[in-house]
Amino acid sequence: MRRQLGRSGLVLVLLAALPLLAACHTVQGAGQDITNTGQAIESGAQKATP
């Protein structure tokens, strides 16, 4: 059961990342998208920490 949830989670992450990766036409664009995503995650984590 746990393994099945892990695979489902991975599939969901890949599906969510697909539009971001499809929007990148260059390696530099991909790097910028990944940086922006990381900054958004970091910001959300800082807001959620008490």
C-alpha positions as CSV (number, residue, x, y, z in Angstrom):
1,M,0.0,0.0,0.0
2,R,2.8,2.4,1.0
3,R,4.7,1.7,-2.2
4,Q,1.6,2.3,-4.3
5,L,1.1,5.7,-2.7
6,G,4.7,6.6,-3.4
7,R,4.3,5.8,-7.1
8,S,1.0,7.7,-7.2
9,G,2.7,10.7,-5.6
10,L,5.6,10.6,-8.1
11,V,3.2,10.4,-11.0
12,L,1.3,13.5,-9.6
13,V,4.5,15.4,-9.2
14,L,5.6,14.6,-12.8
15,L,2.2,15.6,-14.2
16,A,2.3,18.9,-12.2
17,A,5.9,19.6,-13.5
18,L,5.0,18.8,-17.1
19,P,3.6,22.3,-18.0
20,L,6.6,24.0,-16.5
21,L,9.0,21.9,-18.4
22,A,7.1,22.2,-21.6
23,A,7.2,26.0,-21.3
24,C,11.0,25.9,-21.3
25,H,12.6,26.2,-24.7
26,T,16.2,26.5,-23.5
27,V,18.3,25.1,-20.7
28,Q,18.5,28.6,-19.3
29,G,14.7,28.9,-19.2
30,A,14.5,25.5,-17.5
31,G,17.0,26.7,-14.8
32,Q,15.0,29.9,-14.2
33,D,11.7,27.9,-13.9
34,I,13.4,25.5,-11.4
35,T,14.8,28.4,-9.4
36,N,11.4,30.2,-9.3
37,T,9.7,27.0,-8.2
38,G,12.3,26.4,-5.4
39,Q,11.9,30.0,-4.2
40,A,8.1,29.6,-4.1
41,I,8.5,26.4,-2.1
42,E,11.0,27.9,0.3
43,S,8.7,31.0,0.8
44,G,5.8,28.7,1.6
45,A,7.8,26.7,4.0
46,Q,9.0,29.8,5.9
47,K,5.4,31.1,6.2
48,A,4.2,27.7,7.5
49,T,6.9,27.5,10.2
50,P,5.8,28.9,13.6
